[in-house]
Every structure is written in C-alpha cells, then in structure tokens.
C-alpha cells in the first residue's frame, strides 16, 4: 500500500505542517472540513505544497521523521525544490471533483443532498 509524506500550509505560509497518510485526498478533505480542529482559525492548513509517494510504511515513517526534524528553512528548501511558487497541489490531484463526489456519496446515505463541502 502506498504511503504519503506531505507538507501543508495556510494561506499566509506562516505555518508548515508535516504529515503522513495512506490516502492523500481523504486527508486533505479532512483538513478542509475541520480547519480549526488542531490549529486556530488563523492557521487553517488547506494548501498541499509538497508530497512524496513511498512504497513502504518504514520508508514513509523514516521520511516523516526526517522532514519533521528539519528547520523551517530546510522545509522551505524541500518545497521549493519541486514547487517553487508554492502552488496548491490539490489542484493537480483533481481534489475538488473527488471531494465533491465523496461528499455527495456520504450525504446521500443520510438523506441530505449537497453539492459542496
């Protein structure tokens, strides 16, 4: 099973958060639906700016720990090495379309129709 190590940030790039996931789309959907669960409202982490796909849990855990130990400047270098403009990479994952479909599937089971999340 694929594992992902990722970096997300807020709109002002003031907070960088390192995470690990087996499903990047569901993880990003979770962050968007629960923006204030772990962080305050000024730090709504909704922009995926870096991710790596790894083949084993051990390699993902190693990269997660390594990147987590980096200073902010080192994390910024990692991001800029593949995403110099800090673009939100969820666009390339077709996130909006998948998220909307996921939301419709979830809400239909509860008798609620919704086209947004």
Jmol script that loads the backbone (N, CA, C; Angstrom):
load data "model"
ATOM      1  N   UNK A   1       0.844  -1.182   0.000  1.00  0.00           N
ATOM      2  CA  UNK A   1       0.000   0.000   0.000  1.00  0.00           C
ATOM      3  C   UNK A   1       0.887   1.243   0.000  1.00  0.00           C
ATOM      4  N   UNK A   2       0.490   2.220  -0.791  1.00  0.00           N
ATOM      5  CA  UNK A   2       1.254   3.454  -0.894  1.00  0.00           C
ATOM      6  C   UNK A   2       1.088   4.287   0.367  1.00  0.00           C
ATOM      7  N   UNK A   3       2.140   4.971   0.701  1.00  0.00           N
ATOM      8  CA  UNK A   3       2.141   5.911   1.827  1.00  0.00           C
ATOM      9  C   UNK A   3       2.599   7.258   1.295  1.00  0.00           C
ATOM     10  N   UNK A   4       2.099   8.306   1.909  1.00  0.00           N
ATOM     11  CA  UNK A   4       2.454   9.660   1.503  1.00  0.00           C
ATOM     12  C   UNK A   4       2.986  10.442   2.692  1.00  0.00           C
ATOM     13  N   UNK A   5       4.025  11.205   2.436  1.00  0.00           N
ATOM     14  CA  UNK A   5       4.521  12.195   3.390  1.00  0.00           C
ATOM     15  C   UNK A   5       4.258  13.534   2.712  1.00  0.00           C
ATOM     16  N   UNK A   6       3.707  14.480   3.462  1.00  0.00           N
ATOM     17  CA  UNK A   6       3.292  15.730   2.842  1.00  0.00           C
ATOM     18  C   UNK A   6       3.588  16.917   3.743  1.00  0.00           C
ATOM     19  N   UNK A   7       3.591  18.079   3.118  1.00  0.00           N
ATOM     20  CA  UNK A   7       3.676  19.361   3.819  1.00  0.00           C
ATOM     21  C   UNK A   7       2.471  20.191   3.407  1.00  0.00           C
ATOM     22  N   UNK A   8       1.788  20.750   4.385  1.00  0.00           N
ATOM     23  CA  UNK A   8       0.675  21.657   4.110  1.00  0.00           C
ATOM     24  C   UNK A   8       0.939  22.972   4.832  1.00  0.00           C
ATOM     25  N   UNK A   9       0.274  23.994   4.348  1.00  0.00           N
ATOM     26  CA  UNK A   9       0.450  25.318   4.934  1.00  0.00           C
ATOM     27  C   UNK A   9      -0.872  26.079   4.892  1.00  0.00           C
ATOM     28  N   UNK A  10      -0.861  27.231   5.516  1.00  0.00           N
ATOM     29  CA  UNK A  10      -2.023  28.123   5.482  1.00  0.00           C
ATOM     30  C   UNK A  10      -1.830  29.116   4.337  1.00  0.00           C
ATOM     31  N   UNK A  11      -2.810  29.986   4.136  1.00  0.00           N
ATOM     32  CA  UNK A  11      -2.735  30.913   3.007  1.00  0.00           C
ATOM     33  C   UNK A  11      -1.603  31.926   3.131  1.00  0.00           C
ATOM     34  N   UNK A  12      -1.134  32.186   4.340  1.00  0.00           N
ATOM     35  CA  UNK A  12      -0.052  33.144   4.546  1.00  0.00           C
ATOM     36  C   UNK A  12       1.322  32.496   4.646  1.00  0.00           C
ATOM     37  N   UNK A  13       1.351  31.171   4.519  1.00  0.00           N
ATOM     38  CA  UNK A  13       2.596  30.397   4.620  1.00  0.00           C
ATOM     39  C   UNK A  13       3.285  30.561   5.968  1.00  0.00           C
ATOM     40  N   UNK A  14       2.537  30.880   6.982  1.00  0.00           N
ATOM     41  CA  UNK A  14       3.155  31.104   8.295  1.00  0.00           C
ATOM     42  C   UNK A  14       3.369  29.800   9.061  1.00  0.00           C
ATOM     43  N   UNK A  15       2.598  28.786   8.751  1.00  0.00           N
ATOM     44  CA  UNK A  15       2.714  27.501   9.442  1.00  0.00           C
ATOM     45  C   UNK A  15       2.990  26.405   8.418  1.00  0.00           C
ATOM     46  N   UNK A  16       3.965  25.581   8.697  1.00  0.00           N
ATOM     47  CA  UNK A  16       4.248  24.409   7.868  1.00  0.00           C
ATOM     48  C   UNK A  16       4.023  23.175   8.714  1.00  0.00           C
ATOM     49  N   UNK A  17       3.205  22.269   8.224  1.00  0.00           N
ATOM     50  CA  UNK A  17       2.886  21.053   8.964  1.00  0.00           C
ATOM     51  C   UNK A  17       3.281  19.836   8.135  1.00  0.00           C
ATOM     52  N   UNK A  18       3.992  18.913   8.756  1.00  0.00           N
ATOM     53  CA  UNK A  18       4.396  17.672   8.106  1.00  0.00           C
ATOM     54  C   UNK A  18       3.424  16.588   8.527  1.00  0.00           C
ATOM     55  N   UNK A  19       2.996  15.776   7.578  1.00  0.00           N
ATOM     56  CA  UNK A  19       2.088  14.690   7.899  1.00  0.00           C
ATOM     57  C   UNK A  19       2.396  13.445   7.092  1.00  0.00           C
ATOM     58  N   UNK A  20       1.733  12.362   7.468  1.00  0.00           N
ATOM     59  CA  UNK A  20       1.874  11.093   6.769  1.00  0.00           C
ATOM     60  C   UNK A  20       0.482  10.491   6.607  1.00  0.00           C
ATOM     61  N   UNK A  21       0.214   9.896   5.449  1.00  0.00           N
ATOM     62  CA  UNK A  21      -1.131   9.401   5.166  1.00  0.00           C
ATOM     63  C   UNK A  21      -1.072   8.241   4.184  1.00  0.00           C
ATOM     64  N   UNK A  22      -2.115   7.423   4.200  1.00  0.00           N
ATOM     65  CA  UNK A  22      -2.269   6.395   3.177  1.00  0.00           C
ATOM     66  C   UNK A  22      -3.231   6.852   2.091  1.00  0.00           C
ATOM     67  N   UNK A  23      -3.983   7.914   2.348  1.00  0.00           N
ATOM     68  CA  UNK A  23      -4.932   8.451   1.378  1.00  0.00           C
ATOM     69  C   UNK A  23      -4.878   9.974   1.431  1.00  0.00           C
ATOM     70  N   UNK A  24      -4.135  10.538   0.496  1.00  0.00           N
ATOM     71  CA  UNK A  24      -3.899  11.984   0.493  1.00  0.00           C
ATOM     72  C   UNK A  24      -5.175  12.779   0.271  1.00  0.00           C
ATOM     73  N   UNK A  25      -6.048  12.305  -0.592  1.00  0.00           N
ATOM     74  CA  UNK A  25      -7.306  13.016  -0.862  1.00  0.00           C
ATOM     75  C   UNK A  25      -8.160  13.080   0.402  1.00  0.00           C
ATOM     76  N   UNK A  26      -8.339  11.961   1.079  1.00  0.00           N
ATOM     77  CA  UNK A  26      -9.151  11.948   2.299  1.00  0.00           C
ATOM     78  C   UNK A  26      -8.527  12.815   3.381  1.00  0.00           C
ATOM     79  N   UNK A  27      -7.218  12.810   3.459  1.00  0.00           N
ATOM     80  CA  UNK A  27      -6.532  13.631   4.457  1.00  0.00           C
ATOM     81  C   UNK A  27      -6.773  15.112   4.192  1.00  0.00           C
ATOM     82  N   UNK A  28      -6.640  15.527   2.941  1.00  0.00           N
ATOM     83  CA  UNK A  28      -6.862  16.934   2.607  1.00  0.00           C
ATOM     84  C   UNK A  28      -8.331  17.311   2.805  1.00  0.00           C
ATOM     85  N   UNK A  29      -9.233  16.412   2.494  1.00  0.00           N
ATOM     86  CA  UNK A  29     -10.647  16.659   2.731  1.00  0.00           C
ATOM     87  C   UNK A  29     -10.917  16.859   4.219  1.00  0.00           C
ATOM     88  N   UNK A  30     -10.265  16.060   5.035  1.00  0.00           N
ATOM     89  CA  UNK A  30     -10.401  16.190   6.481  1.00  0.00           C
ATOM     90  C   UNK A  30      -9.922  17.561   6.959  1.00  0.00           C
ATOM     91  N   UNK A  31      -8.763  17.997   6.477  1.00  0.00           N
ATOM     92  CA  UNK A  31      -8.244  19.310   6.872  1.00  0.00           C
ATOM     93  C   UNK A  31      -9.192  20.432   6.461  1.00  0.00           C
ATOM     94  N   UNK A  32      -9.814  20.290   5.303  1.00  0.00           N
ATOM     95  CA  UNK A  32     -10.735  21.344   4.837  1.00  0.00           C
ATOM     96  C   UNK A  32     -12.044  21.335   5.609  1.00  0.00           C
ATOM     97  N   UNK A  33     -12.500  20.165   5.980  1.00  0.00           N
ATOM     98  CA  UNK A  33     -13.765  20.083   6.719  1.00  0.00           C
ATOM     99  C   UNK A  33     -13.604  20.458   8.187  1.00  0.00           C
ATOM    100  N   UNK A  34     -12.448  20.236   8.732  1.00  0.00           N
ATOM    101  CA  UNK A  34     -12.190  20.505  10.146  1.00  0.00           C
ATOM    102  C   UNK A  34     -11.022  21.477  10.288  1.00  0.00           C
ATOM    103  N   UNK A  35     -11.131  22.690   9.758  1.00  0.00           N
ATOM    104  CA  UNK A  35      -9.977  23.589   9.711  1.00  0.00           C
ATOM    105  C   UNK A  35      -9.456  24.037  11.070  1.00  0.00           C
ATOM    106  N   UNK A  36     -10.286  24.047  12.088  1.00  0.00           N
ATOM    107  CA  UNK A  36      -9.853  24.549  13.394  1.00  0.00           C
ATOM    108  C   UNK A  36      -9.667  23.446  14.431  1.00  0.00           C
ATOM    109  N   UNK A  37      -9.675  22.199  13.994  1.00  0.00           N
ATOM    110  CA  UNK A  37      -9.578  21.096  14.935  1.00  0.00           C
ATOM    111  C   UNK A  37      -8.232  21.073  15.652  1.00  0.00           C
ATOM    112  N   UNK A  38      -7.147  21.209  14.907  1.00  0.00           N
ATOM    113  CA  UNK A  38      -5.813  21.138  15.500  1.00  0.00           C
ATOM    114  C   UNK A  38      -5.139  22.494  15.601  1.00  0.00           C
ATOM    115  N   UNK A  39      -5.600  23.448  14.825  1.00  0.00           N
ATOM    116  CA  UNK A  39      -4.939  24.742  14.733  1.00  0.00           C
ATOM    117  C   UNK A  39      -5.975  25.846  14.872  1.00  0.00           C
ATOM    118  N   UNK A  40      -5.536  27.047  15.226  1.00  0.00           N
ATOM    119  CA  UNK A  40      -6.501  28.140  15.368  1.00  0.00           C
ATOM    120  C   UNK A  40      -6.938  28.651  13.998  1.00  0.00           C
ATOM    121  N   UNK A  41      -7.913  29.529  13.987  1.00  0.00           N
ATOM    122  CA  UNK A  41      -8.519  29.962  12.726  1.00  0.00           C
ATOM    123  C   UNK A  41      -7.542  30.703  11.811  1.00  0.00           C
ATOM    124  N   UNK A  42      -6.512  31.292  12.363  1.00  0.00           N
ATOM    125  CA  UNK A  42      -5.521  31.983  11.543  1.00  0.00           C
ATOM    126  C   UNK A  42      -4.604  31.006  10.827  1.00  0.00           C
ATOM    127  N   UNK A  43      -4.596  29.765  11.265  1.00  0.00           N
ATOM    128  CA  UNK A  43      -3.705  28.762  10.683  1.00  0.00           C
ATOM    129  C   UNK A  43      -4.503  27.625  10.043  1.00  0.00           C
ATOM    130  N   UNK A  44      -5.441  27.955   9.200  1.00  0.00           N
ATOM    131  CA  UNK A  44      -6.220  26.923   8.526  1.00  0.00           C
ATOM    132  C   UNK A  44      -5.362  26.284   7.448  1.00  0.00           C
ATOM    133  N   UNK A  45      -4.899  25.096   7.734  1.00  0.00           N
ATOM    134  CA  UNK A  45      -3.968  24.403   6.843  1.00  0.00           C
ATOM    135  C   UNK A  45      -4.737  23.720   5.729  1.00  0.00           C
ATOM    136  N   UNK A  46      -4.830  24.364   4.593  1.00  0.00           N
ATOM    137  CA  UNK A  46      -5.614  23.832   3.483  1.00  0.00           C
ATOM    138  C   UNK A  46      -4.832  23.749   2.187  1.00  0.00           C
ATOM    139  N   UNK A  47      -3.560  24.118   2.191  1.00  0.00           N
ATOM    140  CA  UNK A  47      -2.784  24.116   0.956  1.00  0.00           C
ATOM    141  C   UNK A  47      -1.709  23.033   0.994  1.00  0.00           C
ATOM    142  N   UNK A  48      -1.888  22.058   0.149  1.00  0.00           N
ATOM    143  CA  UNK A  48      -0.898  20.995  -0.011  1.00  0.00           C
ATOM    144  C   UNK A  48       0.212  21.546  -0.895  1.00  0.00           C
ATOM    145  N   UNK A  49       1.423  21.647  -0.345  1.00  0.00           N
ATOM    146  CA  UNK A  49       2.509  22.261  -1.110  1.00  0.00           C
ATOM    147  C   UNK A  49       3.625  21.282  -1.461  1.00  0.00           C
ATOM    148  N   UNK A  50       3.589  20.097  -0.861  1.00  0.00           N
ATOM    149  CA  UNK A  50       4.616  19.096  -1.145  1.00  0.00           C
ATOM    150  C   UNK A  50       4.089  17.734  -0.732  1.00  0.00           C
ATOM    151  N   UNK A  51       4.398  16.713  -1.527  1.00  0.00           N
ATOM    152  CA  UNK A  51       4.135  15.349  -1.087  1.00  0.00           C
ATOM    153  C   UNK A  51       5.060  14.383  -1.797  1.00  0.00           C
ATOM    154  N   UNK A  52       5.320  13.286  -1.131  1.00  0.00           N
ATOM    155  CA  UNK A  52       6.111  12.186  -1.662  1.00  0.00           C
ATOM    156  C   UNK A  52       5.290  10.918  -1.553  1.00  0.00           C
ATOM    157  N   UNK A  53       5.368  10.083  -2.557  1.00  0.00           N
ATOM    158  CA  UNK A  53       4.727   8.776  -2.514  1.00  0.00           C
ATOM    159  C   UNK A  53       5.806   7.739  -2.221  1.00  0.00           C
ATOM    160  N   UNK A  54       5.594   6.958  -1.168  1.00  0.00           N
ATOM    161  CA  UNK A  54       6.565   5.942  -0.780  1.00  0.00           C
ATOM    162  C   UNK A  54       5.899   4.572  -0.782  1.00  0.00           C
ATOM    163  N   UNK A  55       6.702   3.546  -1.003  1.00  0.00           N
ATOM    164  CA  UNK A  55       6.118   2.212  -1.181  1.00  0.00           C
ATOM    165  C   UNK A  55       5.937   1.426   0.112  1.00  0.00           C
ATOM    166  N   UNK A  56       6.686   1.785   1.154  1.00  0.00           N
ATOM    167  CA  UNK A  56       6.551   1.043   2.407  1.00  0.00           C
ATOM    168  C   UNK A  56       6.296   1.982   3.573  1.00  0.00           C
ATOM    169  N   UNK A  57       5.696   1.427   4.605  1.00  0.00           N
ATOM    170  CA  UNK A  57       5.429   2.224   5.798  1.00  0.00           C
ATOM    171  C   UNK A  57       6.727   2.632   6.489  1.00  0.00           C
ATOM    172  N   UNK A  58       7.721   1.744   6.476  1.00  0.00           N
ATOM    173  CA  UNK A  58       9.004   2.070   7.099  1.00  0.00           C
ATOM    174  C   UNK A  58       9.687   3.243   6.407  1.00  0.00           C
ATOM    175  N   UNK A  59       9.680   3.241   5.081  1.00  0.00           N
ATOM    176  CA  UNK A  59      10.326   4.352   4.361  1.00  0.00           C
ATOM    177  C   UNK A  59       9.550   5.653   4.569  1.00  0.00           C
ATOM    178  N   UNK A  60       8.218   5.555   4.619  1.00  0.00           N
ATOM    179  CA  UNK A  60       7.408   6.752   4.862  1.00  0.00           C
ATOM    180  C   UNK A  60       7.647   7.297   6.265  1.00  0.00           C
ATOM    181  N   UNK A  61       7.700   6.412   7.232  1.00  0.00           N
ATOM    182  CA  UNK A  61       7.937   6.840   8.611  1.00  0.00           C
ATOM    183  C   UNK A  61       9.313   7.480   8.748  1.00  0.00           C
ATOM    184  N   UNK A  62      10.307   6.911   8.080  1.00  0.00           N
ATOM    185  CA  UNK A  62      11.643   7.490   8.097  1.00  0.00           C
ATOM    186  C   UNK A  62      11.633   8.906   7.521  1.00  0.00           C
ATOM    187  N   UNK A  63      11.006   9.089   6.342  1.00  0.00           N
ATOM    188  CA  UNK A  63      10.943  10.417   5.716  1.00  0.00           C
ATOM    189  C   UNK A  63      10.136  11.392   6.566  1.00  0.00           C
ATOM    190  N   UNK A  64       9.042  10.912   7.142  1.00  0.00           N
ATOM    191  CA  UNK A  64       8.226  11.761   8.013  1.00  0.00           C
ATOM    192  C   UNK A  64       9.060  12.278   9.181  1.00  0.00           C
ATOM    193  N   UNK A  65       9.771  11.387   9.846  1.00  0.00           N
ATOM    194  CA  UNK A  65      10.602  11.796  10.984  1.00  0.00           C
ATOM    195  C   UNK A  65      11.723  12.721  10.543  1.00  0.00           C
ATOM    196  N   UNK A  66      12.333  12.419   9.405  1.00  0.00           N
ATOM    197  CA  UNK A  66      13.421  13.249   8.909  1.00  0.00           C
ATOM    198  C   UNK A  66      12.940  14.663   8.595  1.00  0.00           C
ATOM    199  N   UNK A  67      11.874  14.779   7.813  1.00  0.00           N
ATOM    200  CA  UNK A  67      11.369  16.106   7.442  1.00  0.00           C
ATOM    201  C   UNK A  67      10.821  16.842   8.662  1.00  0.00           C
ATOM    202  N   UNK A  68      10.228  16.115   9.589  1.00  0.00           N
ATOM    203  CA  UNK A  68       9.730  16.748  10.825  1.00  0.00           C
ATOM    204  C   UNK A  68      10.858  17.354  11.636  1.00  0.00           C
ATOM    205  N   UNK A  69      12.040  16.769  11.540  1.00  0.00           N
ATOM    206  CA  UNK A  69      13.180  17.281  12.310  1.00  0.00           C
ATOM    207  C   UNK A  69      13.841  18.485  11.642  1.00  0.00           C
ATOM    208  N   UNK A  70      13.485  18.771  10.406  1.00  0.00           N
ATOM    209  CA  UNK A  70      14.078  19.889   9.681  1.00  0.00           C
ATOM    210  C   UNK A  70      13.664  21.220  10.298  1.00  0.00           C
ATOM    211  N   UNK A  71      14.537  22.205  10.122  1.00  0.00           N
ATOM    212  CA  UNK A  71      14.183  23.581  10.482  1.00  0.00           C
ATOM    213  C   UNK A  71      13.212  24.108   9.428  1.00  0.00           C
ATOM    214  N   UNK A  72      12.619  25.237   9.699  1.00  0.00           N
ATOM    215  CA  UNK A  72      11.701  25.831   8.728  1.00  0.00           C
ATOM    216  C   UNK A  72      12.407  26.096   7.398  1.00  0.00           C
ATOM    217  N   UNK A  73      13.611  26.600   7.455  1.00  0.00           N
ATOM    218  CA  UNK A  73      14.356  26.905   6.230  1.00  0.00           C
ATOM    219  C   UNK A  73      14.596  25.632   5.418  1.00  0.00           C
ATOM    220  N   UNK A  74      14.916  24.539   6.080  1.00  0.00           N
ATOM    221  CA  UNK A  74      15.126  23.274   5.376  1.00  0.00           C
ATOM    222  C   UNK A  74      13.817  22.776   4.749  1.00  0.00           C
ATOM    223  N   UNK A  75      12.720  22.920   5.465  1.00  0.00           N
ATOM    224  CA  UNK A  75      11.418  22.518   4.913  1.00  0.00           C
ATOM    225  C   UNK A  75      11.071  23.369   3.697  1.00  0.00           C
ATOM    226  N   UNK A  76      11.361  24.659   3.769  1.00  0.00           N
ATOM    227  CA  UNK A  76      11.093  25.544   2.631  1.00  0.00           C
ATOM    228  C   UNK A  76      11.925  25.133   1.422  1.00  0.00           C
ATOM    229  N   UNK A  77      13.161  24.707   1.642  1.00  0.00           N
ATOM    230  CA  UNK A  77      14.009  24.245   0.537  1.00  0.00           C
ATOM    231  C   UNK A  77      13.440  22.986  -0.098  1.00  0.00           C
ATOM    232  N   UNK A  78      12.913  22.105   0.710  1.00  0.00           N
ATOM    233  CA  UNK A  78      12.281  20.890   0.188  1.00  0.00           C
ATOM    234  C   UNK A  78      11.104  21.273  -0.707  1.00  0.00           C
ATOM    235  N   UNK A  79      10.262  22.180  -0.228  1.00  0.00           N
ATOM    236  CA  UNK A  79       9.100  22.614  -1.008  1.00  0.00           C
ATOM    237  C   UNK A  79       9.552  23.272  -2.302  1.00  0.00           C
ATOM    238  N   UNK A  80      10.471  24.218  -2.201  1.00  0.00           N
ATOM    239  CA  UNK A  80      10.903  24.976  -3.386  1.00  0.00           C
ATOM    240  C   UNK A  80      11.627  24.110  -4.415  1.00  0.00           C
ATOM    241  N   UNK A  81      12.181  22.983  -3.983  1.00  0.00           N
ATOM    242  CA  UNK A  81      12.880  22.107  -4.932  1.00  0.00           C
ATOM    243  C   UNK A  81      11.927  21.507  -5.963  1.00  0.00           C
ATOM    244  N   UNK A  82      10.666  21.370  -5.625  1.00  0.00           N
ATOM    245  CA  UNK A  82       9.689  20.797  -6.556  1.00  0.00           C
ATOM    246  C   UNK A  82       8.498  21.715  -6.816  1.00  0.00           C
ATOM    247  N   UNK A  83       8.300  22.713  -5.980  1.00  0.00           N
ATOM    248  CA  UNK A  83       7.148  23.604  -6.096  1.00  0.00           C
ATOM    249  C   UNK A  83       7.596  25.037  -5.759  1.00  0.00           C
ATOM    250  N   UNK A  84       8.391  25.654  -6.643  1.00  0.00           N
ATOM    251  CA  UNK A  84       8.981  26.958  -6.325  1.00  0.00           C
ATOM    252  C   UNK A  84       7.978  28.083  -6.069  1.00  0.00           C
ATOM    253  N   UNK A  85       6.774  27.963  -6.626  1.00  0.00           N
ATOM    254  CA  UNK A  85       5.762  29.001  -6.438  1.00  0.00           C
ATOM    255  C   UNK A  85       4.775  28.678  -5.324  1.00  0.00           C
ATOM    256  N   UNK A  86       5.003  27.582  -4.623  1.00  0.00           N
ATOM    257  CA  UNK A  86       4.151  27.147  -3.513  1.00  0.00           C
ATOM    258  C   UNK A  86       2.688  27.021  -3.954  1.00  0.00           C
ATOM    259  N   UNK A  87       2.472  26.474  -5.130  1.00  0.00           N
ATOM    260  CA  UNK A  87       1.114  26.267  -5.621  1.00  0.00           C
ATOM    261  C   UNK A  87       0.418  25.183  -4.811  1.00  0.00           C
ATOM    262  N   UNK A  88      -0.887  25.284  -4.712  1.00  0.00           N
ATOM    263  CA  UNK A  88      -1.669  24.268  -4.017  1.00  0.00           C
ATOM    264  C   UNK A  88      -1.752  23.041  -4.921  1.00  0.00           C
ATOM    265  N   UNK A  89      -1.117  21.959  -4.531  1.00  0.00           N
ATOM    266  CA  UNK A  89      -1.017  20.765  -5.361  1.00  0.00           C
ATOM    267  C   UNK A  89      -2.283  19.921  -5.375  1.00  0.00           C
ATOM    268  N   UNK A  90      -3.261  20.272  -4.562  1.00  0.00           N
ATOM    269  CA  UNK A  90      -4.517  19.519  -4.617  1.00  0.00           C
ATOM    270  C   UNK A  90      -5.197  19.712  -5.971  1.00  0.00           C
ATOM    271  N   UNK A  91      -4.897  20.797  -6.653  1.00  0.00           N
ATOM    272  CA  UNK A  91      -5.470  21.048  -7.974  1.00  0.00           C
ATOM    273  C   UNK A  91      -5.033  19.948  -8.938  1.00  0.00           C
ATOM    274  N   UNK A  92      -3.774  19.574  -8.893  1.00  0.00           N
ATOM    275  CA  UNK A  92      -3.264  18.520  -9.757  1.00  0.00           C
ATOM    276  C   UNK A  92      -3.792  17.143  -9.404  1.00  0.00           C
ATOM    277  N   UNK A  93      -4.281  16.988  -8.201  1.00  0.00           N
ATOM    278  CA  UNK A  93      -4.847  15.706  -7.775  1.00  0.00           C
ATOM    279  C   UNK A  93      -6.322  15.603  -8.134  1.00  0.00           C
ATOM    280  N   UNK A  94      -6.867  16.644  -8.798  1.00  0.00           N
ATOM    281  CA  UNK A  94      -8.291  16.711  -9.126  1.00  0.00           C
ATOM    282  C   UNK A  94      -9.114  16.661  -7.839  1.00  0.00           C
ATOM    283  N   UNK A  95      -8.616  17.307  -6.816  1.00  0.00           N
ATOM    284  CA  UNK A  95      -9.194  17.239  -5.478  1.00  0.00           C
ATOM    285  C   UNK A  95     -10.631  17.731  -5.415  1.00  0.00           C
ATOM    286  N   UNK A  96     -10.909  18.871  -6.036  1.00  0.00           N
ATOM    287  CA  UNK A  96     -12.249  19.465  -5.921  1.00  0.00           C
ATOM    288  C   UNK A  96     -13.320  18.507  -6.450  1.00  0.00           C
ATOM    289  N   UNK A  97     -13.058  17.889  -7.594  1.00  0.00           N
ATOM    290  CA  UNK A  97     -14.032  16.971  -8.172  1.00  0.00           C
ATOM    291  C   UNK A  97     -14.208  15.734  -7.292  1.00  0.00           C
ATOM    292  N   UNK A  98     -13.115  15.173  -6.817  1.00  0.00           N
ATOM    293  CA  UNK A  98     -13.176  13.992  -5.952  1.00  0.00           C
ATOM    294  C   UNK A  98     -13.864  14.326  -4.638  1.00  0.00           C
ATOM    295  N   UNK A  99     -13.529  15.469  -4.057  1.00  0.00           N
ATOM    296  CA  UNK A  99     -14.123  15.870  -2.782  1.00  0.00           C
ATOM    297  C   UNK A  99     -15.626  16.061  -2.928  1.00  0.00           C
ATOM    298  N   UNK A 100     -16.052  16.672  -4.017  1.00  0.00           N
ATOM    299  CA  UNK A 100     -17.482  16.890  -4.221  1.00  0.00           C
ATOM    300  C   UNK A 100     -18.203  15.547  -4.377  1.00  0.00           C
ATOM    301  N   UNK A 101     -17.617  14.623  -5.130  1.00  0.00           N
ATOM    302  CA  UNK A 101     -18.217  13.299  -5.306  1.00  0.00           C
ATOM    303  C   UNK A 101     -18.272  12.558  -3.975  1.00  0.00           C
ATOM    304  N   UNK A 102     -17.202  12.637  -3.200  1.00  0.00           N
ATOM    305  CA  UNK A 102     -17.159  11.983  -1.891  1.00  0.00           C
ATOM    306  C   UNK A 102     -18.240  12.542  -0.983  1.00  0.00           C
ATOM    307  N   UNK A 103     -18.400  13.857  -0.985  1.00  0.00           N
ATOM    308  CA  UNK A 103     -19.413  14.493  -0.154  1.00  0.00           C
ATOM    309  C   UNK A 103     -20.814  14.064  -0.569  1.00  0.00           C
ATOM    310  N   UNK A 104     -21.080  13.987  -1.860  1.00  0.00           N
ATOM    311  CA  UNK A 104     -22.404  13.569  -2.334  1.00  0.00           C
ATOM    312  C   UNK A 104     -22.689  12.133  -1.917  1.00  0.00           C
ATOM    313  N   UNK A 105     -21.686  11.270  -2.010  1.00  0.00           N
ATOM    314  CA  UNK A 105     -21.862   9.875  -1.626  1.00  0.00           C
ATOM    315  C   UNK A 105     -22.148   9.761  -0.138  1.00  0.00           C
ATOM    316  N   UNK A 106     -21.433  10.512   0.666  1.00  0.00           N
ATOM    317  CA  UNK A 106     -21.609  10.467   2.116  1.00  0.00           C
ATOM    318  C   UNK A 106     -22.977  11.024   2.509  1.00  0.00           C
ATOM    319  N   UNK A 107     -23.347  12.189   1.952  1.00  0.00           N
ATOM    320  CA  UNK A 107     -24.592  12.828   2.370  1.00  0.00           C
ATOM    321  C   UNK A 107     -25.831  12.118   1.845  1.00  0.00           C
ATOM    322  N   UNK A 108     -25.748  11.450   0.708  1.00  0.00           N
ATOM    323  CA  UNK A 108     -26.912  10.731   0.183  1.00  0.00           C
ATOM    324  C   UNK A 108     -27.341   9.622   1.131  1.00  0.00           C
ATOM    325  N   UNK A 109     -26.389   9.026   1.812  1.00  0.00           N
ATOM    326  CA  UNK A 109     -26.707   7.968   2.767  1.00  0.00           C
ATOM    327  C   UNK A 109     -27.500   8.477   3.959  1.00  0.00           C
ATOM    328  N   UNK A 110     -27.484   9.780   4.179  1.00  0.00           N
ATOM    329  CA  UNK A 110     -28.204  10.368   5.309  1.00  0.00           C
ATOM    330  C   UNK A 110     -29.412  11.173   4.866  1.00  0.00           C
ATOM    331  N   UNK A 111     -29.789  11.049   3.596  1.00  0.00           N
ATOM    332  CA  UNK A 111     -30.957  11.760   3.100  1.00  0.00           C
ATOM    333  C   UNK A 111     -30.722  13.239   2.901  1.00  0.00           C
ATOM    334  N   UNK A 112     -29.483  13.658   2.768  1.00  0.00           N
ATOM    335  CA  UNK A 112     -29.157  15.066   2.579  1.00  0.00           C
ATOM    336  C   UNK A 112     -28.491  15.220   1.224  1.00  0.00           C
ATOM    337  N   UNK A 113     -28.962  16.130   0.424  1.00  0.00           N
ATOM    338  CA  UNK A 113     -28.343  16.405  -0.868  1.00  0.00           C
ATOM    339  C   UNK A 113     -27.473  17.647  -0.734  1.00  0.00           C
ATOM    340  N   UNK A 114     -26.236  17.544  -1.201  1.00  0.00           N
ATOM    341  CA  UNK A 114     -25.325  18.674  -1.095  1.00  0.00           C
ATOM    342  C   UNK A 114     -24.330  18.620  -2.240  1.00  0.00           C
ATOM    343  N   UNK A 115     -24.024  19.753  -2.826  1.00  0.00           N
ATOM    344  CA  UNK A 115     -23.033  19.823  -3.895  1.00  0.00           C
ATOM    345  C   UNK A 115     -21.781  20.577  -3.463  1.00  0.00           C
ATOM    346  N   UNK A 116     -21.638  20.819  -2.194  1.00  0.00           N
ATOM    347  CA  UNK A 116     -20.454  21.498  -1.697  1.00  0.00           C
ATOM    348  C   UNK A 116     -20.043  20.866  -0.375  1.00  0.00           C
ATOM    349  N   UNK A 117     -18.864  21.228   0.078  1.00  0.00           N
ATOM    350  CA  UNK A 117     -18.386  20.681   1.346  1.00  0.00           C
ATOM    351  C   UNK A 117     -18.042  21.786   2.295  1.00  0.00           C
TER     352      UNK A 117
END
end "model"
wireframe off; spacefill off
backbone 0.3
color backbone group
